[in-house]
């Protein structure tokens, strides 16, 4: 029998791996202006979620 050899990639070319997961959500109308004013929206949302989690002892 002829065996088919699998080619394995050594190293990854292109985009680096990320250690995050993207979420999509709909912001309420009263939050849109505040979110749009942020220089780094991702950082702002992450910090807000962390703060809420710590305050409510979720982690």
C-alpha distance matrix in Angstrom:
0.0 3.7 6.3 9.6 12.5 15.6 18.7 21.6 25.1 27.4 30.9 32.1 33.9 36.5 38.6 39.1 38.3 41.3 42.6 44.3 43.8 45.6 47.9 49.7 53.1 56.2 59.3 62.6 65.1 67.3 64.5 63.3 66.1 65.6 61.8 62.2 64.7 62.3 60.9 57.7 57.1 54.0 55.9 58.9 57.0 55.1 58.4 60.1 57.5 57.5 61.3 61.4 58.8 60.8 64.1 62.7 61.0 57.5 56.0
3.7 0.0 3.8 6.5 9.4 12.7 15.6 18.7 22.1 24.5 27.9 29.0 30.6 33.3 35.5 36.2 35.7 38.8 40.3 42.1 41.7 43.3 45.8 47.6 51.1 54.2 57.2 60.6 63.0 65.2 62.3 61.0 63.6 63.2 59.4 59.6 62.1 59.6 58.1 55.0 54.6 51.5 53.4 56.5 54.8 52.9 56.2 58.0 55.5 55.6 59.4 59.6 57.1 59.2 62.4 61.3 59.6 56.1 54.5
6.3 3.8 0.0 3.8 6.2 9.4 12.5 15.3 18.9 21.2 24.7 25.9 27.7 30.4 32.5 33.0 32.3 35.4 36.8 38.7 38.4 40.2 42.7 44.7 48.2 51.4 54.3 57.8 60.2 62.3 59.3 58.1 60.7 60.1 56.4 56.7 59.1 56.5 55.0 51.8 51.5 48.3 50.1 53.2 51.5 49.5 52.7 54.7 52.1 52.1 55.9 56.1 53.6 55.6 58.9 57.8 56.0 52.6 50.9
9.6 6.5 3.8 0.0 3.8 6.4 9.4 12.5 15.9 18.5 21.8 22.7 24.4 26.9 29.1 29.8 29.2 32.3 34.0 35.7 35.5 37.1 39.7 41.5 45.1 48.3 51.1 54.6 57.0 59.1 56.1 54.8 57.3 56.8 53.0 53.3 55.7 53.2 51.6 48.5 48.2 45.1 47.0 50.1 48.5 46.6 49.9 51.8 49.3 49.4 53.2 53.5 51.2 53.2 56.5 55.5 53.8 50.4 48.8
12.5 9.4 6.2 3.8 0.0 3.8 6.4 9.2 12.7 15.1 18.5 19.8 21.6 24.4 26.6 27.0 26.6 29.9 31.5 33.5 33.6 35.5 38.3 40.3 44.0 47.2 49.9 53.5 55.8 57.7 54.6 53.4 55.8 55.1 51.3 51.6 53.8 51.1 49.4 46.3 46.2 43.1 44.7 48.0 46.5 44.4 47.6 49.7 47.4 47.3 51.1 51.6 49.2 51.1 54.4 53.6 51.8 48.5 46.7
15.6 12.7 9.4 6.4 3.8 0.0 3.8 6.2 9.7 12.5 15.7 16.5 18.5 21.2 23.2 23.6 23.0 26.2 27.9 29.8 29.9 31.7 34.5 36.6 40.3 43.5 46.2 49.8 52.1 54.0 50.9 49.6 52.0 51.3 47.5 47.9 50.1 47.4 45.8 42.6 42.4 39.3 41.0 44.2 42.7 40.7 43.9 46.0 43.7 43.6 47.4 47.9 45.6 47.5 50.8 50.0 48.4 45.1 43.2
18.7 15.6 12.5 9.4 6.4 3.8 0.0 3.8 6.6 9.4 12.6 13.5 15.2 18.1 20.4 20.9 20.8 24.3 26.3 28.4 28.7 30.5 33.5 35.6 39.4 42.6 45.0 48.7 50.9 52.7 49.4 48.1 50.3 49.6 45.8 45.9 48.0 45.3 43.4 40.4 40.5 37.5 39.1 42.4 41.2 39.2 42.3 44.6 42.5 42.4 46.1 46.9 44.7 46.5 49.9 49.4 47.8 44.6 42.6
21.6 18.7 15.3 12.5 9.2 6.2 3.8 0.0 3.7 6.4 9.5 10.7 13.1 16.1 18.1 18.1 17.8 21.3 23.1 25.5 26.1 28.1 31.3 33.7 37.4 40.7 43.0 46.7 49.0 50.5 47.2 46.0 48.1 47.2 43.4 43.8 45.6 42.8 40.9 37.7 37.9 34.8 36.2 39.6 38.4 36.3 39.3 41.6 39.6 39.3 43.0 43.9 41.7 43.3 46.8 46.3 44.6 41.5 39.4
25.1 22.1 18.9 15.9 12.7 9.7 6.6 3.7 0.0 3.7 6.1 7.1 9.4 12.6 14.7 14.7 14.9 18.6 20.7 23.2 24.1 26.0 29.4 31.7 35.4 38.7 40.8 44.5 46.7 48.1 44.7 43.4 45.4 44.4 40.7 40.9 42.6 39.8 37.7 34.6 35.0 32.0 33.3 36.8 35.9 33.8 36.7 39.2 37.4 37.1 40.8 41.8 39.8 41.4 44.8 44.7 43.0 40.0 37.9
27.4 24.5 21.2 18.5 15.1 12.5 9.4 6.4 3.7 0.0 3.8 6.7 9.2 12.8 14.8 14.2 14.8 18.5 20.5 23.3 24.8 26.9 30.5 33.1 36.7 40.0 41.8 45.5 47.7 48.9 45.3 44.2 45.9 44.7 41.0 41.2 42.7 39.7 37.4 34.4 35.1 32.1 32.9 36.6 36.0 33.7 36.3 39.1 37.5 36.8 40.4 41.8 39.7 41.0 44.5 44.6 42.8 40.0 37.6
30.9 27.9 24.7 21.8 18.5 15.7 12.6 9.5 6.1 3.8 0.0 3.8 6.6 9.9 11.6 10.7 11.6 15.4 17.6 20.5 22.3 24.3 28.0 30.6 34.2 37.4 39.0 42.7 44.8 45.8 42.2 41.1 42.6 41.3 37.7 37.9 39.2 36.2 33.8 30.8 31.7 28.7 29.5 33.2 32.8 30.5 33.0 35.9 34.5 33.8 37.3 38.9 37.0 38.2 41.7 42.0 40.3 37.6 35.2
32.1 29.0 25.9 22.7 19.8 16.5 13.5 10.7 7.1 6.7 3.8 0.0 3.8 6.5 8.1 7.9 9.1 12.9 15.6 18.1 19.6 21.3 25.0 27.4 31.0 34.1 35.8 39.5 41.5 42.7 39.1 37.8 39.4 38.3 34.6 34.7 36.2 33.2 31.0 28.0 28.8 25.9 27.0 30.6 30.1 28.1 30.8 33.6 32.2 31.9 35.4 36.8 35.2 36.6 40.0 40.2 38.8 36.1 33.9
33.9 30.6 27.7 24.4 21.6 18.5 15.2 13.1 9.4 9.2 6.6 3.8 0.0 3.8 6.8 8.0 10.5 13.9 17.1 19.3 20.7 21.7 25.4 27.4 31.1 34.0 35.5 39.3 40.9 42.2 38.7 37.0 38.5 37.6 33.9 33.6 35.0 32.3 29.8 27.2 28.2 25.7 26.9 30.5 30.3 28.6 31.3 34.0 33.0 32.9 36.3 37.8 36.5 38.0 41.2 41.7 40.6 37.8 35.8
36.5 33.3 30.4 26.9 24.4 21.2 18.1 16.1 12.6 12.8 9.9 6.5 3.8 0.0 3.8 6.5 9.3 12.1 15.7 17.3 18.5 19.1 22.7 24.5 28.1 30.8 32.2 36.0 37.5 38.8 35.4 33.5 34.9 34.2 30.6 30.1 31.6 29.0 26.5 24.0 24.9 22.6 24.1 27.6 27.4 26.1 28.9 31.4 30.6 30.8 34.1 35.5 34.5 36.2 39.2 39.7 38.9 36.2 34.4
38.6 35.5 32.5 29.1 26.6 23.2 20.4 18.1 14.7 14.8 11.6 8.1 6.8 3.8 0.0 3.8 6.5 8.7 12.4 13.8 15.1 15.7 19.4 21.3 24.8 27.6 28.9 32.7 34.2 35.4 31.9 30.3 31.7 30.8 27.1 26.9 28.4 25.7 23.4 20.6 21.4 19.0 20.5 23.9 23.7 22.3 25.2 27.7 26.9 27.1 30.3 31.8 30.8 32.5 35.5 36.1 35.4 32.7 30.9
39.1 36.2 33.0 29.8 27.0 23.6 20.9 18.1 14.7 14.2 10.7 7.9 8.0 6.5 3.8 0.0 3.8 6.4 9.7 11.9 14.0 15.4 19.1 21.6 25.0 28.0 29.1 32.8 34.7 35.5 31.9 30.6 32.0 30.7 27.1 27.3 28.5 25.5 23.2 20.2 21.1 18.3 19.2 22.8 22.7 20.7 23.4 26.2 25.2 25.0 28.3 29.9 28.7 30.1 33.3 33.9 32.9 30.4 28.3
38.3 35.7 32.3 29.2 26.6 23.0 20.8 17.8 14.9 14.8 11.6 9.1 10.5 9.3 6.5 3.8 0.0 3.8 6.7 9.1 11.1 13.2 16.9 19.8 23.1 26.4 27.7 31.4 33.6 34.5 30.8 29.9 31.6 30.2 26.6 27.2 28.6 25.5 23.7 20.3 20.7 17.4 18.4 22.0 21.2 19.0 21.9 24.5 23.1 22.8 26.3 27.7 26.2 27.7 31.0 31.3 30.1 27.4 25.4
41.3 38.8 35.4 32.3 29.9 26.2 24.3 21.3 18.6 18.5 15.4 12.9 13.9 12.1 8.7 6.4 3.8 0.0 3.8 5.6 8.1 10.2 13.9 16.9 20.0 23.3 24.4 28.1 30.3 31.0 27.4 26.7 28.4 26.8 23.2 24.2 25.5 22.3 20.8 17.3 17.4 13.9 14.9 18.4 17.5 15.3 18.2 20.8 19.4 19.1 22.7 24.0 22.6 24.2 27.4 27.8 26.8 24.1 22.3
42.6 40.3 36.8 34.0 31.5 27.9 26.3 23.1 20.7 20.5 17.6 15.6 17.1 15.7 12.4 9.7 6.7 3.8 0.0 3.8 7.1 10.2 13.4 16.8 19.6 23.1 23.9 27.5 30.0 30.4 26.8 26.6 28.5 26.5 23.1 24.6 25.8 22.4 21.3 17.6 17.4 13.7 14.2 17.4 16.3 13.5 16.2 18.8 17.0 16.4 20.0 21.3 19.6 21.1 24.4 24.7 23.4 20.7 18.7
44.3 42.1 38.7 35.7 33.5 29.8 28.4 25.5 23.2 23.3 20.5 18.1 19.3 17.3 13.8 11.9 9.1 5.6 3.8 0.0 3.8 6.7 9.7 13.2 15.8 19.3 20.2 23.8 26.4 26.9 23.4 23.2 25.3 23.5 20.0 21.7 23.2 20.0 19.4 15.6 14.8 11.0 12.1 15.0 13.3 10.9 14.1 16.2 14.3 14.4 18.0 18.9 17.5 19.5 22.5 22.6 21.8 19.0 17.6
43.8 41.7 38.4 35.5 33.6 29.9 28.7 26.1 24.1 24.8 22.3 19.6 20.7 18.5 15.1 14.0 11.1 8.1 7.1 3.8 0.0 3.8 6.5 10.1 13.0 16.7 18.1 21.7 24.5 25.4 22.0 21.8 24.4 22.9 19.4 21.1 23.2 20.4 20.3 16.6 14.9 11.4 13.4 15.7 13.3 11.6 15.2 16.5 14.2 15.1 18.7 18.9 17.6 20.2 22.8 22.5 22.1 18.9 18.2
45.6 43.3 40.2 37.1 35.5 31.7 30.5 28.1 26.0 26.9 24.3 21.3 21.7 19.1 15.7 15.4 13.2 10.2 10.2 6.7 3.8 0.0 3.8 6.8 10.0 13.5 15.1 18.8 21.4 22.6 19.3 18.8 21.4 20.4 16.7 18.2 20.6 18.2 18.3 14.9 12.8 9.9 12.7 14.5 12.0 11.4 15.2 15.9 14.1 15.9 19.1 19.0 18.4 21.3 23.5 23.2 23.4 20.4 20.2
47.9 45.8 42.7 39.7 38.3 34.5 33.5 31.3 29.4 30.5 28.0 25.0 25.4 22.7 19.4 19.1 16.9 13.9 13.4 9.7 6.5 3.8 0.0 3.8 6.5 10.2 12.1 15.6 18.5 19.9 16.9 16.6 19.7 18.8 15.4 17.2 19.9 17.9 18.8 15.7 12.8 10.5 13.4 14.2 11.1 11.3 15.0 14.8 12.8 15.2 18.1 17.4 17.0 20.3 22.0 21.4 22.2 19.1 19.6
49.7 47.6 44.7 41.5 40.3 36.6 35.6 33.7 31.7 33.1 30.6 27.4 27.4 24.5 21.3 21.6 19.8 16.9 16.8 13.2 10.1 6.8 3.8 0.0 3.8 7.1 9.6 13.1 15.7 17.7 15.0 14.3 17.7 17.5 14.2 15.6 18.8 17.5 18.8 16.2 12.9 11.6 15.0 15.1 12.0 13.3 16.8 16.0 14.5 17.5 19.9 18.8 19.1 22.5 23.7 23.1 24.3 21.4 22.4
53.1 51.1 48.2 45.1 44.0 40.3 39.4 37.4 35.4 36.7 34.2 31.0 31.1 28.1 24.8 25.0 23.1 20.0 19.6 15.8 13.0 10.0 6.5 3.8 0.0 3.8 6.3 9.6 12.5 14.4 12.1 11.9 15.5 15.4 12.6 14.5 17.7 16.8 18.8 16.6 13.0 12.4 15.4 14.6 11.4 13.4 16.3 14.7 13.4 16.9 18.7 17.2 18.0 21.5 22.1 21.4 23.2 20.6 22.1
56.2 54.2 51.4 48.3 47.2 43.5 42.6 40.7 38.7 40.0 37.4 34.1 34.0 30.8 27.6 28.0 26.4 23.3 23.1 19.3 16.7 13.5 10.2 7.1 3.8 0.0 3.8 6.5 9.1 11.6 10.0 9.5 13.3 13.9 11.7 13.3 16.6 16.6 19.1 17.6 13.8 14.2 17.2 15.7 12.9 15.6 18.0 15.9 15.3 19.0 20.2 18.5 20.0 23.4 23.4 22.8 25.1 22.8 24.7
59.3 57.2 54.3 51.1 49.9 46.2 45.0 43.0 40.8 41.8 39.0 35.8 35.5 32.2 28.9 29.1 27.7 24.4 23.9 20.2 18.1 15.1 12.1 9.6 6.3 3.8 0.0 3.8 6.4 8.1 6.2 6.3 10.1 10.4 8.7 10.8 13.8 14.0 17.0 15.9 12.2 13.3 15.8 13.6 11.2 14.4 16.2 13.8 13.9 17.7 18.2 16.7 18.8 21.9 21.6 21.5 24.1 22.3 24.1
62.6 60.6 57.8 54.6 53.5 49.8 48.7 46.7 44.5 45.5 42.7 39.5 39.3 36.0 32.7 32.8 31.4 28.1 27.5 23.8 21.7 18.8 15.6 13.1 9.6 6.5 3.8 0.0 3.8 5.5 5.5 6.7 10.0 10.7 10.4 12.4 15.0 15.9 19.2 18.6 15.0 16.5 18.6 15.9 13.8 17.1 18.3 15.4 15.8 19.6 19.5 17.6 20.1 23.0 22.1 21.9 24.9 23.5 25.7
65.1 63.0 60.2 57.0 55.8 52.1 50.9 49.0 46.7 47.7 44.8 41.5 40.9 37.5 34.2 34.7 33.6 30.3 30.0 26.4 24.5 21.4 18.5 15.7 12.5 9.1 6.4 3.8 0.0 3.8 5.4 5.5 8.0 9.8 10.3 11.5 13.8 15.6 19.0 19.2 15.9 18.1 20.1 17.3 15.8 19.5 20.4 17.6 18.7 22.3 21.9 20.4 23.2 25.8 24.8 24.9 28.0 26.8 29.0
67.3 65.2 62.3 59.1 57.7 54.0 52.7 50.5 48.1 48.9 45.8 42.7 42.2 38.8 35.4 35.5 34.5 31.0 30.4 26.9 25.4 22.6 19.9 17.7 14.4 11.6 8.1 5.5 3.8 0.0 3.8 5.8 7.0 7.9 9.6 11.3 12.7 14.5 18.2 18.6 15.6 18.0 19.4 16.1 15.1 18.7 19.0 15.9 17.5 20.9 19.9 18.6 21.8 24.0 22.6 23.2 26.4 25.7 27.9
64.5 62.3 59.3 56.1 54.6 50.9 49.4 47.2 44.7 45.3 42.2 39.1 38.7 35.4 31.9 31.9 30.8 27.4 26.8 23.4 22.0 19.3 16.9 15.0 12.1 10.0 6.2 5.5 5.4 3.8 0.0 3.8 5.7 5.4 6.1 8.6 10.2 11.3 14.9 15.0 11.9 14.2 15.5 12.3 11.3 15.1 15.5 12.7 14.4 17.8 17.1 16.2 19.2 21.5 20.6 21.3 24.3 23.4 25.2
63.3 61.0 58.1 54.8 53.4 49.6 48.1 46.0 43.4 44.2 41.1 37.8 37.0 33.5 30.3 30.6 29.9 26.7 26.6 23.2 21.8 18.8 16.6 14.3 11.9 9.5 6.3 6.7 5.5 5.8 3.8 0.0 3.8 5.5 5.2 6.1 8.7 10.3 13.6 14.0 11.0 13.8 15.7 13.0 12.3 16.1 17.0 14.9 16.5 19.9 19.7 19.1 21.9 24.3 23.7 24.5 27.2 26.0 27.6
66.1 63.6 60.7 57.3 55.8 52.0 50.3 48.1 45.4 45.9 42.6 39.4 38.5 34.9 31.7 32.0 31.6 28.4 28.5 25.3 24.4 21.4 19.7 17.7 15.5 13.3 10.1 10.0 8.0 7.0 5.7 3.8 0.0 3.8 5.5 5.2 6.3 9.1 12.4 13.8 11.6 15.0 16.3 13.4 13.8 17.5 17.8 15.9 18.3 21.2 20.6 20.5 23.6 25.5 24.8 26.1 28.8 28.0 29.4
65.6 63.2 60.1 56.8 55.1 51.3 49.6 47.2 44.4 44.7 41.3 38.3 37.6 34.2 30.8 30.7 30.2 26.8 26.5 23.5 22.9 20.4 18.8 17.5 15.4 13.9 10.4 10.7 9.8 7.9 5.4 5.5 3.8 0.0 3.8 5.5 5.3 6.9 10.6 11.7 9.7 12.9 13.5 10.2 11.0 14.7 14.4 12.6 15.3 18.0 17.1 17.4 20.5 22.1 21.5 23.1 25.7 25.2 26.3
61.8 59.4 56.4 53.0 51.3 47.5 45.8 43.4 40.7 41.0 37.7 34.6 33.9 30.6 27.1 27.1 26.6 23.2 23.1 20.0 19.4 16.7 15.4 14.2 12.6 11.7 8.7 10.4 10.3 9.6 6.1 5.2 5.5 3.8 0.0 3.8 5.4 5.5 8.9 9.1 6.4 9.5 10.9 8.2 8.5 12.2 12.8 11.4 13.7 16.5 16.5 16.8 19.4 21.4 21.3 22.7 25.0 23.9 24.9
62.2 59.6 56.7 53.3 51.6 47.9 45.9 43.8 40.9 41.2 37.9 34.7 33.6 30.1 26.9 27.3 27.2 24.2 24.6 21.7 21.1 18.2 17.2 15.6 14.5 13.3 10.8 12.4 11.5 11.3 8.6 6.1 5.2 5.5 3.8 0.0 3.8 5.5 8.1 9.3 7.5 11.1 12.8 10.7 11.6 15.1 15.8 15.0 17.2 19.9 20.0 20.5 23.1 25.0 25.1 26.5 28.7 27.6 28.3
64.7 62.1 59.1 55.7 53.8 50.1 48.0 45.6 42.6 42.7 39.2 36.2 35.0 31.6 28.4 28.5 28.6 25.5 25.8 23.2 23.2 20.6 19.9 18.8 17.7 16.6 13.8 15.0 13.8 12.7 10.2 8.7 6.3 5.3 5.4 3.8 0.0 3.8 6.6 9.0 8.4 12.2 12.7 10.5 12.4 15.6 15.5 14.9 17.8 20.0 19.6 20.6 23.4 24.8 24.7 26.7 28.8 28.1 28.7
62.3 59.6 56.5 53.2 51.1 47.4 45.3 42.8 39.8 39.7 36.2 33.2 32.3 29.0 25.7 25.5 25.5 22.3 22.4 20.0 20.4 18.2 17.9 17.5 16.8 16.6 14.0 15.9 15.6 14.5 11.3 10.3 9.1 6.9 5.5 5.5 3.8 0.0 3.8 5.5 5.4 9.0 9.1 7.2 9.7 12.4 12.3 12.4 15.3 17.0 17.0 18.5 20.9 22.1 22.6 24.6 26.3 25.6 25.8
60.9 58.1 55.0 51.6 49.4 45.8 43.4 40.9 37.7 37.4 33.8 31.0 29.8 26.5 23.4 23.2 23.7 20.8 21.3 19.4 20.3 18.3 18.8 18.8 18.8 19.1 17.0 19.2 19.0 18.2 14.9 13.6 12.4 10.6 8.9 8.1 6.6 3.8 0.0 3.8 6.2 9.1 8.9 8.5 11.5 13.4 13.4 14.5 17.2 18.4 18.8 20.7 22.8 23.8 24.7 26.8 28.2 27.3 27.0
57.7 55.0 51.8 48.5 46.3 42.6 40.4 37.7 34.6 34.4 30.8 28.0 27.2 24.0 20.6 20.2 20.3 17.3 17.6 15.6 16.6 14.9 15.7 16.2 16.6 17.6 15.9 18.6 19.2 18.6 15.0 14.0 13.8 11.7 9.1 9.3 9.0 5.5 3.8 0.0 3.8 5.6 5.5 6.3 8.8 10.2 10.9 12.4 14.5 15.6 16.7 18.6 20.2 21.4 22.7 24.6 25.6 24.5 24.0
57.1 54.6 51.5 48.2 46.2 42.4 40.5 37.9 35.0 35.1 31.7 28.8 28.2 24.9 21.4 21.1 20.7 17.4 17.4 14.8 14.9 12.8 12.8 12.9 13.0 13.8 12.2 15.0 15.9 15.6 11.9 11.0 11.6 9.7 6.4 7.5 8.4 5.4 6.2 3.8 0.0 3.8 5.5 5.0 6.2 8.5 9.9 10.5 12.3 14.2 15.3 16.5 18.2 20.0 21.1 22.6 23.9 22.5 22.6
54.0 51.5 48.3 45.1 43.1 39.3 37.5 34.8 32.0 32.1 28.7 25.9 25.7 22.6 19.0 18.3 17.4 13.9 13.7 11.0 11.4 9.9 10.5 11.6 12.4 14.2 13.3 16.5 18.1 18.0 14.2 13.8 15.0 12.9 9.5 11.1 12.2 9.0 9.1 5.6 3.8 0.0 3.8 5.4 5.3 6.1 8.6 9.9 10.7 12.2 14.2 15.5 16.4 18.3 20.0 21.2 22.1 20.3 20.0
55.9 53.4 50.1 47.0 44.7 41.0 39.1 36.2 33.3 32.9 29.5 27.0 26.9 24.1 20.5 19.2 18.4 14.9 14.2 12.1 13.4 12.7 13.4 15.0 15.4 17.2 15.8 18.6 20.1 19.4 15.5 15.7 16.3 13.5 10.9 12.8 12.7 9.1 8.9 5.5 5.5 3.8 0.0 3.8 5.5 5.1 6.1 8.5 9.9 10.5 12.1 14.2 15.2 16.3 18.1 19.9 20.6 19.3 18.6
58.9 56.5 53.2 50.1 48.0 44.2 42.4 39.6 36.8 36.6 33.2 30.6 30.5 27.6 23.9 22.8 22.0 18.4 17.4 15.0 15.7 14.5 14.2 15.1 14.6 15.7 13.6 15.9 17.3 16.1 12.3 13.0 13.4 10.2 8.2 10.7 10.5 7.2 8.5 6.3 5.0 5.4 3.8 0.0 3.8 5.5 5.3 6.2 8.7 10.0 10.6 12.3 14.2 15.5 16.5 18.4 19.7 18.8 18.7
57.0 54.8 51.5 48.5 46.5 42.7 41.2 38.4 35.9 36.0 32.8 30.1 30.3 27.4 23.7 22.7 21.2 17.5 16.3 13.3 13.3 12.0 11.1 12.0 11.4 12.9 11.2 13.8 15.8 15.1 11.3 12.3 13.8 11.0 8.5 11.6 12.4 9.7 11.5 8.8 6.2 5.3 5.5 3.8 0.0 3.8 5.5 5.1 6.2 8.6 9.9 10.6 12.2 14.2 15.3 16.5 17.9 16.5 16.8
55.1 52.9 49.5 46.6 44.4 40.7 39.2 36.3 33.8 33.7 30.5 28.1 28.6 26.1 22.3 20.7 19.0 15.3 13.5 10.9 11.6 11.4 11.3 13.3 13.4 15.6 14.4 17.1 19.5 18.7 15.1 16.1 17.5 14.7 12.2 15.1 15.6 12.4 13.4 10.2 8.5 6.1 5.1 5.5 3.8 0.0 3.8 5.5 5.2 6.1 8.6 10.0 10.5 12.3 14.2 15.4 16.0 14.4 14.1
58.4 56.2 52.7 49.9 47.6 43.9 42.3 39.3 36.7 36.3 33.0 30.8 31.3 28.9 25.2 23.4 21.9 18.2 16.2 14.1 15.2 15.2 15.0 16.8 16.3 18.0 16.2 18.3 20.4 19.0 15.5 17.0 17.8 14.4 12.8 15.8 15.5 12.3 13.4 10.9 9.9 8.6 6.1 5.3 5.5 3.8 0.0 3.8 5.5 5.1 6.0 8.6 9.7 10.5 12.1 14.2 14.9 14.2 13.8
60.1 58.0 54.7 51.8 49.7 46.0 44.6 41.6 39.2 39.1 35.9 33.6 34.0 31.4 27.7 26.2 24.5 20.8 18.8 16.2 16.5 15.9 14.8 16.0 14.7 15.9 13.8 15.4 17.6 15.9 12.7 14.9 15.9 12.6 11.4 15.0 14.9 12.4 14.5 12.4 10.5 9.9 8.5 6.2 5.1 5.5 3.8 0.0 3.8 5.5 5.1 6.2 8.6 10.0 10.6 12.3 14.0 13.4 14.0
57.5 55.5 52.1 49.3 47.4 43.7 42.5 39.6 37.4 37.5 34.5 32.2 33.0 30.6 26.9 25.2 23.1 19.4 17.0 14.3 14.2 14.1 12.8 14.5 13.4 15.3 13.9 15.8 18.7 17.5 14.4 16.5 18.3 15.3 13.7 17.2 17.8 15.3 17.2 14.5 12.3 10.7 9.9 8.7 6.2 5.2 5.5 3.8 0.0 3.8 5.5 5.1 6.0 8.6 9.9 10.6 11.8 10.4 11.2
57.5 55.6 52.1 49.4 47.3 43.6 42.4 39.3 37.1 36.8 33.8 31.9 32.9 30.8 27.1 25.0 22.8 19.1 16.4 14.4 15.1 15.9 15.2 17.5 16.9 19.0 17.7 19.6 22.3 20.9 17.8 19.9 21.2 18.0 16.5 19.9 20.0 17.0 18.4 15.6 14.2 12.2 10.5 10.0 8.6 6.1 5.1 5.5 3.8 0.0 3.8 5.5 5.0 6.1 8.5 9.9 10.1 9.2 8.8
61.3 59.4 55.9 53.2 51.1 47.4 46.1 43.0 40.8 40.4 37.3 35.4 36.3 34.1 30.3 28.3 26.3 22.7 20.0 18.0 18.7 19.1 18.1 19.9 18.7 20.2 18.2 19.5 21.9 19.9 17.1 19.7 20.6 17.1 16.5 20.0 19.6 17.0 18.8 16.7 15.3 14.2 12.1 10.6 9.9 8.6 6.0 5.1 5.5 3.8 0.0 3.8 5.4 5.2 6.1 8.6 9.7 10.1 10.4
61.4 59.6 56.1 53.5 51.6 47.9 46.9 43.9 41.8 41.8 38.9 36.8 37.8 35.5 31.8 29.9 27.7 24.0 21.3 18.9 18.9 19.0 17.4 18.8 17.2 18.5 16.7 17.6 20.4 18.6 16.2 19.1 20.5 17.4 16.8 20.5 20.6 18.5 20.7 18.6 16.5 15.5 14.2 12.3 10.6 10.0 8.6 6.2 5.1 5.5 3.8 0.0 3.8 5.5 5.1 6.2 8.3 8.4 10.0
58.8 57.1 53.6 51.2 49.2 45.6 44.7 41.7 39.8 39.7 37.0 35.2 36.5 34.5 30.8 28.7 26.2 22.6 19.6 17.5 17.6 18.4 17.0 19.1 18.0 20.0 18.8 20.1 23.2 21.8 19.2 21.9 23.6 20.5 19.4 23.1 23.4 20.9 22.8 20.2 18.2 16.4 15.2 14.2 12.2 10.5 9.7 8.6 6.0 5.0 5.4 3.8 0.0 3.8 5.5 5.3 5.8 4.9 6.3
60.8 59.2 55.6 53.2 51.1 47.5 46.5 43.3 41.4 41.0 38.2 36.6 38.0 36.2 32.5 30.1 27.7 24.2 21.1 19.5 20.2 21.3 20.3 22.5 21.5 23.4 21.9 23.0 25.8 24.0 21.5 24.3 25.5 22.1 21.4 25.0 24.8 22.1 23.8 21.4 20.0 18.3 16.3 15.5 14.2 12.3 10.5 10.0 8.6 6.1 5.2 5.5 3.8 0.0 3.8 5.4 4.8 6.2 6.2
64.1 62.4 58.9 56.5 54.4 50.8 49.9 46.8 44.8 44.5 41.7 40.0 41.2 39.2 35.5 33.3 31.0 27.4 24.4 22.5 22.8 23.5 22.0 23.7 22.1 23.4 21.6 22.1 24.8 22.6 20.6 23.7 24.8 21.5 21.3 25.1 24.7 22.6 24.7 22.7 21.1 20.0 18.1 16.5 15.3 14.2 12.1 10.6 9.9 8.5 6.1 5.1 5.5 3.8 0.0 3.8 5.5 7.9 9.3
62.7 61.3 57.8 55.5 53.6 50.0 49.4 46.3 44.7 44.6 42.0 40.2 41.7 39.7 36.1 33.9 31.3 27.8 24.7 22.6 22.5 23.2 21.4 23.1 21.4 22.8 21.5 21.9 24.9 23.2 21.3 24.5 26.1 23.1 22.7 26.5 26.7 24.6 26.8 24.6 22.6 21.2 19.9 18.4 16.5 15.4 14.2 12.3 10.6 9.9 8.6 6.2 5.3 5.4 3.8 0.0 3.8 5.6 8.4
61.0 59.6 56.0 53.8 51.8 48.4 47.8 44.6 43.0 42.8 40.3 38.8 40.6 38.9 35.4 32.9 30.1 26.8 23.4 21.8 22.1 23.4 22.2 24.3 23.2 25.1 24.1 24.9 28.0 26.4 24.3 27.2 28.8 25.7 25.0 28.7 28.8 26.3 28.2 25.6 23.9 22.1 20.6 19.7 17.9 16.0 14.9 14.0 11.8 10.1 9.7 8.3 5.8 4.8 5.5 3.8 0.0 3.8 5.4
57.5 56.1 52.6 50.4 48.5 45.1 44.6 41.5 40.0 40.0 37.6 36.1 37.8 36.2 32.7 30.4 27.4 24.1 20.7 19.0 18.9 20.4 19.1 21.4 20.6 22.8 22.3 23.5 26.8 25.7 23.4 26.0 28.0 25.2 23.9 27.6 28.1 25.6 27.3 24.5 22.5 20.3 19.3 18.8 16.5 14.4 14.2 13.4 10.4 9.2 10.1 8.4 4.9 6.2 7.9 5.6 3.8 0.0 3.8
56.0 54.5 50.9 48.8 46.7 43.2 42.6 39.4 37.9 37.6 35.2 33.9 35.8 34.4 30.9 28.3 25.4 22.3 18.7 17.6 18.2 20.2 19.6 22.4 22.1 24.7 24.1 25.7 29.0 27.9 25.2 27.6 29.4 26.3 24.9 28.3 28.7 25.8 27.0 24.0 22.6 20.0 18.6 18.7 16.8 14.1 13.8 14.0 11.2 8.8 10.4 10.0 6.3 6.2 9.3 8.4 5.4 3.8 0.0
